[in-house]
Every structure is written in C-alpha cells, then in structure tokens.
Amino acid sequence: MLTMMPLEETRLLARVAFLYYMSGMKQSEIADQLDLSQATVSRLLRRAHETGIVRISLATPPDVFTELEDALTKRYKLKSAIVVDCDPDDDDEQIQQRLGMAAAYYVEASLGRDEVIGLSSWSATLLAMVDAMHPLNRQPGTPVVQILGGLGNPSASIYAARLTERFTNLVRGTAIYLPAPGVVPSKETRDSLLQDPYIGQAAAHFDQITLALVGIGSLEPSVLLSRSGNVFSAEELETLRQNGAVGDVCLRFFGSDGQSITTALDKRIMSIQRDQLRRVRRIVGIAGGKRKREAIRAALLGGWVNVIITDRFTAEFLL
C-alpha cells in the first residue's frame, strides 16, 4: 500500500506519526508546528495506522492474561474480567489468596464516590480480599450492606463479623449488618425476622446497592460455609441436586444454564433476592479453583455476576 502512495504523502504521514508517538507531542502542537488543522493531523494519524507506518505491539508480562480477560468479557458479555496467575498444583487456599489480592486492588482502584456496597459473608475469597486490602483515603460514610445472613455457629461467626467490620473500616464506611442466619428453619421464621427493625433496615438497602462483592459457591458447601452452620442438610442438598442445581450466589441456587432453581428451600434464605442482585450496576464474582468451575460458568451464563475475578486455568476452562 505504501508503494502506491506519493513519496510526499508518505513522508508527511511518517513525520506526523513520529512527532505524536515518539516525541510525545499533542495533536494540537503538531498542527501548529506543521501548519495543519487538528482534524488533518487526526486524519493523518489514522491513515498512518491503515498503511502500516504505525504498528502497535503490546509487550504483555508473562503473568498477565489480557487476551484471556478480553475473551471472557466478550464471551459472557461482562463489564470486566480479571485473570490471576497460579500454578497447576496450587490448592484452594493458595488460589483464594491470589484472587483476594487481585480483588483488593480492583476495589481500591475502582471504588466510586457515591457507592453503596453489598458484601456477602461466608466467602473465603472475600476474606482473603479484605486481608490484602489497604486503608482507602476517601470521604467517610460509604454504606456497606451485608447481603447474606452472618449469624451462625459462634466459632464461625467471627469470620462474617471480621469480613464486614474490617472491610467497612478499610473503605471508611458505615456498616449495615444483616443480623440473622443465612438459612433459617422455615419460611415463617424468615417472615418474622424480616419484621425486626435492624434486619428490615439491611433489607431496605438491597435495592440501593451499586457494587456487590460476592463469592460463587458450588453445590457442595465450602469448609468455611459448613463450619458456619448456614447450610442445608444432605437430604436438602440432594433435593437441590435433583432439581439441577450446580452452584449459588448468596445461597440463591442456579442450574448449569444459570437459571434460578426455586424450591421451598429458597424461602428459608436470608439474603438479597436474585432480582435485586441483577439490578446492581457492578456484581463482582470472586471465585476460582477446579471444584467451582461448573458453578462459575453457570453464574456467568445466568448473569449472576458481570465482573469476574478468577484464576487462569478456570478462565481457560470457561472458554
């Protein structure tokens, strides 16, 4: 294509491209120096790309997976994807720590001024995120709403309290707790608890959340969730399995296609509703590891999250 262009045009394209890309001049400065209009400079730069005078290459570090992230974003129509490096023989705890560090940086870098943050509990990856975060220098008062019941066995409840309290302090926020178990004995118990003013206050904030930070669970509960007591019995889990459930977000279960699995058990859960979650502008799912791959894929297919932070082997599986 260059051989078909007059030498004078080729020379001008090269000159404009050199000044812009190599000398760091602004388009307006180039226009003044060469006595051209800024629109002409813009057109010449575009032409320099088209003719191959300008060729952009990206030197991606070996532990950064930009192409995987872009492919995930396009495949599942996400706002964003973050893929972290890990070793093939890393266990769940090691993967969680890596995901937590990536999630911490994401929150620190992207937290807006007027956010209302929804925070799940009983998630080891979210706990790892909080452990990796630095205190933010921002105006105080950001609401941090607990979106899954945090009460449970006394020996395990410290995890939910630690998660919510520490995160709130790190973002200089105001905690709005959901002082109830994640799973209650009956629908009647749930309806009664929702009349409590503190629980009602938390539930009233669910529709105001702009950023939700959630884990993605497989049908078999994690060690942390199992210790909390906020789990269904083996028989109830079998009922969910027979209905096609493969995973959950905030104990709201879904099938392999991402569609909600609604049973009588759903009426015993104290957490944000699926419809409320879908209206949140940014729903960040932080999960990885072989055990959760099917659940993560289903969560993406069903739109349960629109930002995913996961490990590179799970990302390859998802594609």
C-alpha positions, -999 to 999 in steps of 0.1 A, spaced: 0 0 0 29 24 8 44 18 -27 12 33 -43 14 65 -23 33 96 -34 65 100 -15 55 134 -2 24 119 14 44 90 29 69 115 43 41 136 59 24 106 74 57 94 89 66 129 102 32 133 119 34 98 134 69 103 147 60 136 164 29 121 180 42 87 191 79 92 195 82 128 205 51 128 227 36 159 211 -1 166 213 -22 167 181 -28 205 186 10 211 189 17 191 157 -9 211 139 7 244 150 42 232 141 33 218 106 7 245 98 -21 219 96 -56 217 111 -60 194 141 -86 175 121 -60 169 94 -35 157 119 -61 132 133 -68 120 98 -31 115 90 -26 95 122 -55 73 113 -40 69 78 -6 60 93 -23 31 110 -41 20 79 -10 20 58 12 2 83 35 31 90 24 28 127 22 -7 141 14 -11 178 26 -41 197 19 -49 233 46 -64 255 24 -83 279 42 -95 311 42 -133 314 18 -134 345 -8 -110 329 -36 -126 308 -50 -97 288 -62 -119 259 -80 -143 283 -96 -114 301 -108 -99 268 -121 -133 256 -141 -138 288 -155 -103 286 -168 -109 251 -179 -145 256 -201 -137 286 -209 -100 279 -192 -89 311 -182 -54 322 -147 -67 330 -127 -99 338 -95 -102 358 -75 -134 354 -48 -141 380 -18 -164 376 -15 -196 396 4 -229 395 -13 -262 384 -7 -277 418 -20 -248 439 -46 -258 464 -78 -239 471 -63 -217 498 -34 -206 476 -58 -197 448 -80 -179 472 -51 -158 484 -42 -148 448 -78 -140 440 -81 -120 472 -51 -98 462 -65 -91 428 -99 -83 442 -84 -60 468 -66 -40 441 -97 -39 419 -118 -24 448 -91 1 457 -87 12 421 -124 13 411 -144 23 441 -165 53 432 -175 83 453 -212 75 458 -212 37 460 -234 16 482 -215 -16 486 -231 -50 491 -209 -76 508 -216 -113 510 -204 -133 540 -190 -168 545 -167 -164 515 -130 -174 519 -121 -154 488 -137 -122 502 -119 -128 534 -87 -131 515 -96 -98 497 -101 -80 530 -68 -94 543 -50 -79 513 -66 -45 512 -51 -12 523 -70 16 540 -85 40 515 -82 77 517 -118 88 509 -147 106 525 -162 86 553 -197 72 553 -199 48 524 -227 23 532 -215 -13 534 -245 -36 534 -243 -72 545 -263 -91 518 -262 -126 533 -270 -135 569 -239 -136 590 -250 -153 622 -242 -190 627 -221 -212 649 -203 -190 675 -169 -204 665 -175 -194 628 -195 -162 631 -162 -143 638 -154 -148 601 -185 -129 589 -180 -102 616 -143 -99 607 -152 -97 570 -178 -70 573 -162 -49 601 -127 -49 586 -139 -41 551 -161 -13 564 -131 2 582 -108 -1 552 -132 19 530 -141 43 558 -177 32 555 -208 27 577 -217 -10 583 -253 -21 578 -255 -56 592 -279 -83 585 -281 -98 620 -297 -132 610 -285 -166 600 -281 -173 563 -305 -202 565 -334 -202 589 -357 -232 599 -388 -221 580 -405 -195 558 -424 -184 588 -392 -178 607 -378 -157 578 -410 -137 575 -409 -130 613 -373 -120 612 -379 -95 584 -401 -76 608 -371 -69 630 -361 -32 625 -324 -40 621 -329 -68 597 -355 -47 579 -330 -18 576 -305 -40 559 -331 -55 535 -343 -20 526 -308 -11 514 -306 -40 490 -323 -20 462 -297 8 466 -266 -13 462 -243 -2 433 -214 -26 439 -219 -61 451 -189 -83 461 -198 -120 462 -184 -154 461 -196 -182 439 -204 -214 456 -206 -250 443 -234 -272 454 -211 -288 480 -206 -261 506 -171 -248 513 -153 -256 546 -160 -221 558 -197 -222 550 -200 -257 565 -185 -245 598 -209 -216 599 -239 -238 602 -256 -219 573 -260 -249 551 -288 -273 541 -288 -309 552 -276 -337 530 -312 -345 521 -319 -309 512 -288 -307 491 -299 -338 473 -332 -322 465 -313 -292 450 -291 -316 430 -322 -335 417 -336 -301 406 -304 -294 386 -286 -270 409 -249 -267 404 -240 -236 424 -251 -205 442 -245 -168 448 -256 -157 483 -273 -191 487 -295 -184 457 -291 -216 437 -290 -220 399 -286 -247 373 -260 -253 347 -277 -228 324 -276 -201 351 -313 -201 356 -327 -199 391 -335 -232 409 -365 -223 431 -377 -248 457 -393 -245 491 -357 -241 505 -354 -208 488 -379 -193 512 -356 -201 541 -327 -180 529 -319 -146 545 -301 -128 516 -305 -105 487 -331 -117 462 -319 -127 427 -339 -99 410 -324 -73 434 -289 -86 427 -295 -84 389 -303 -47 392 -269 -39 408 -246 -20 384 -215 -40 392 -217 -75 406 -182 -88 412 -178 -125 415 -145 -137 431 -140 -174 427 -117 -200 412 -103 -235 416 -113 -267 399 -141 -275 423 -161 -244 414 -156 -243 376 -191 -255 367 -207 -232 392 -187 -202 379 -196 -209 343 -233 -212 352 -231 -179 372 -217 -162 341 -243 -177 318 -271 -166 341 -258 -131 346 -254 -136 383 -222 -115 381 -210 -91 354 -174 -88 367 -154 -120 373 -121 -124 391 -107 -159 386 -76 -180 380 -61 -187 346 -69 -224 345 -106 -217 353 -105 -189 327 -93 -214 301 -120 -239 311 -147 -212 307 -136 -206 271 
